[in-house]
Amino acid sequence: MEDAKSVWYLQIDHRVEKILKKEGVIVLTSPEAWKSYEWTHKYFSKKPKEGFFVWVTKQVPFPISTCVTISSKDVEQRLTNLIVIEKGIKAKSYAICNSAAMNLSGTHVARGKVVLKDGASLEMLSVQTWGKEDMVDISYTHYLGKNASLTYRFKNFSPPKILKTKNVFRVGENAKVKTETAIKSKDSLVKIYDYTYLIGKNSDAISKIRAVASDGSKVYGYTKMVARSVGKGHLDCQGLVVDNKSKIALIPTLVNMNKNAILTHEASIGKISEDVLNYLMSRGLSEEEAIELIISGFLK
């Protein structure tokens, strides 16, 4: 995690511990944004109870970071978040969500929207680390205006007991989106939903999923690419099953509603190569170390 001084929004349990203010970026709690800016009602379906609001109005040379943590037993967070990048602005953001201990049995529910106005660009990295008994449900919709660009990366190498993550991308004219989801599960139930809609002319999308299942994990990956206008999209889904107690199901779907659009996909689920494993062990690594090295390379 970044140094705490660089975090713009910090929430622990239900307490907002920090909001950083700088010219060009407005950061508020979501209830404050609802009260201060009537236009946010378009994106919030109702008045939020908690969560963060980030509005980038001018070009800034630094990334915007948010951190939401569970630190107490049986906490239930229910956040409604909104990120808006104004026209022509290029921005970077880091989102950290985690649990401070492995045995807190917390619940983290987040609903959010990311809005990129015409010509805006956003590089977004979401990193999550949870306890073994936590339950997490995350759902975001991303709106890309004309000529907008989004690179979205989601990493979770310590998932909760139950993880559901859903991302919807609505891609406008000449807009581009590239998404990467990497999850390493151990004794977890994981459901990944990744839906992309090519709405505008000449829209472009690439969606990648890398999932590892071990120690009895069950991982389900549902990906969909829908072309409603001229554009091109690609789904790339790969899974790695580490033991016979685990399961991965990958379900890619392509829907083409325009004769000039091009949609493609590739999907595979494999195992750890015995040849590679034996080679690494012959170089002095233990079997456990060799497996971890192979998994790390796969997720990268």
N, C-alpha and C positions, 0 to 999 in steps of 0.2 A: 504493500500500500504506500501511496505517496506520503510525504511528511504532512502531519496534521495541519501545519500552517498553510498548506496550499489547498485545503479543502474549502469549497465555497459554501456547501450546505452539509451540516452534520446533525443527524438525528440518532439518539440512543433511546431505545424503547419508544416512548411517545414524546420524549423531551427533545426540543430543538436546541441543541447546544451552541450552534454557531451558524451565522449567515454572514458571508463576506460581501462587502459592497465595493464595487469599482466602476468607474465610468465605462459605459458601453454594455454592461451586463446587469440586468435587474434580477435579483434572486429574492424570492419571498416564500413563505409557506403557501400552499394551495388555497387554504381558507382566506388568507390575506389578499391573494391575487383575485379571487372571486369578488371580494368586497371592493378592491381598488380599480379593477379593469372589467367593465361590463362586457367587453368583447370576448373575454375568456369563457363566458357562459356558452358560447358556441361550441367549445371543446369540452367543457365540464358538463356532463349530463345533469348533474345536480350539485349543490354546494358540497365541496369536499370536507371531510372531517380532519384529514391530515395528509401530508405529502408535500412535495416541493414544486415550485414554479421557477423556471429559468427562461429569461427572455434576452436574447443577444441582439442588441440594436445597433452596435457599431463594431467595426473590425477590432479584435483584440489579439495580442501576440501570445497569449497564454491559454492553456487548456482550462476548462471549467470542470470541477470535480464535485461529485456528491457522494455522501457516505451515509448509509442507513444500517444501524447495528441493533441486534437483540442482545441484551446483557442480563436480563432477569428471567426467572422461571415462568413459563406458561404465558408469556407476552403474546398478544395478538395484534400485529400491525396491519392496518388496512389503509393503504396509501393510494391517493389519486395524484398523479404527476403530470406535468405539462412542460414541454421544452419547445420553444419557438425560436427559429433562426430567421432573421429578416433578409430581405432581398439582397443578393450579391455578397452576403457575408460568408466567410470561410471560418469554421470553428472546429475545435476538438473538445471532446468531453470524455470523462472517465466516471463510471458509476460503480461504486463498491457497495455490495450488500453482504452482510455476514452475521454470524452468531459468535459471541465472545467466548463461548464454551461449547463442548460437545453434548452436554446433557440437559439443555434448557427446555427442550420440548416446546419451542416457540412456533408461532404461525406468522408467516409473512405473505400478505396478499397485496399485490401492486397492480393498479390499472393506470395506464398512461397513454399519452399521445405525444408524438414528435412531429413538428410541423416545419418543413423547409420551404420557405417562400421561393419565388422564381429566382433562379441563379444562385441559390444558397448551396453551401457545401458543408458537410459534417462528417468527421471521423469519430466514431463512437465506440468505446470499449467498455463492456460490462463484465466485471469479475465478481464471482460469488463464492463464498465459503460458508458452509452450514454445518450444524451439529447432526448427529446420527438420528435424533428423534424429532427434528424439525419438520414442518410441513410448509411448502412454498408454492405459491400460485401467482404467476406473473403473466400479464397480458398487455401488449403495446400495439398501437396502430401508428404507422409512419406514413405521413403524407409528403410526397415530393412534387413540388411545383415545376413549372417549365424550366428546363436546363439545370435542375437541381441535381446534386450528387450526394449519395450516402454510402459510407462504408461502415458496416455494423459488425462488431465481433463480440461474441458471448462466450465466456469461459467459466466452467464450473468443474473443478477437479476434486471437490469435496461436497457432493450433493447431500441433500437431506433425505429423510426416510421416504418422503413423497415429493416429487418435483414435477410441476406442470409449467411449461413455458410456451407462450403463444406470441408470435409476431406476425403482423399483417402489414404488408408494404403495398401502398397504392402509388404507382409510378406514373408521373405525368409526361407531357411531351418533351422529347429529347432528354429526359432525365435518366439517371443511372443509379443502380443500387447493387452493392456487393455485400453479401452476408456470410458470416462464418460462425458456426456453432460447434463448440468442442466440449464434450461432457465425458468425464470418467466416473463411472458409478460403481459403488460397492454396497451390496445389500440394500438397494434402493429401487423404488418404482419411479420411472422417468417417462414423461410423455412430452414430446416435442411437436409443436404445431408451427409450421412455417408456410405462410400463404402469401404469394406475390401476384399482384394484378397489374398487368401492363395496360394502362388506360390510355395514355397519350401516344401520339404518333412518334415512331422511332424511339420508344422507350427500350431500356436495356437492363437485364437483371441476371445475376449469378447468385445462386444459393448453395452453400456447402454445409454439410453436417458430418461431423466425426464423432462417433459414440463408442465408448468402451464399456462392456458389462462384465462384472466379476462378482464373486461371493454371493451368488443368487440373485443378482439384479435382473430386473425386467425393464427393457427400454423399447419404447415405441416412437417411431419417427414418422410423422405425417407431413408430407410436403406437397404443395400444390403451386403450379404456375399457370396462370390464366392470361391469355392474350385476347384483349378486346379490340386492339388497334394494331397497326403495323409496328412490329418490334421483334426483339429476340430475347429468349430466356433460356437458362440452363440450370438444371438441378443436379447436384453432385452429392450423393449420400453414401457413406461408408461406415461400416460397423466392424467391431472386433470383439469376439466372444472369447473370454479368457478361460472359462471352466464350464463343465457340463450342467451346473446348477443355474446358469444364467441364460438369458434369452434377449435377442434383438429382433425387432420387426421393423422393416423400413417400407413405407408405402408411398412412393412418389406418384403424383398425378399431374398429367398435362391436359390442359383444356384450351383448344385453339378456336377462336371465334372470328378470325380474320385470315383470309386465304394467303395474305402476303406476310404473315408472321411466321417465325421459326422458333420452335420449342424443342429442346433436347433434354435427355437425362441419362445419368449413369448411376447404378446402385450396386453395391456389393457388401456382403457380410462374410468375414473370414476368421481365421484363427491365427495364433502366433506360429510362425514358421519354426519347425524343429531344427532346420539347418541353421537358421540365424541364431536361435537359442543356444544350440550346441557350440557354435563358433564363439559367441560372446562368453560362454562358460569356459571355453578352452583358453580364453584370454585372461582368466583369473576372476571373473565375476561369479557370484553365487547365482543360483537359478532365480531367486527373487529379484536380485539386482538386475539381471539380464532381462527379465520380463518387464520391469519398470522402465528400463531404457528403451525397449521396443515400443511400449505404450506411449512413452514421451515422444518418440519420433513419429508415431502414427498420428498423435493429436496435433503435432505441429504442421 
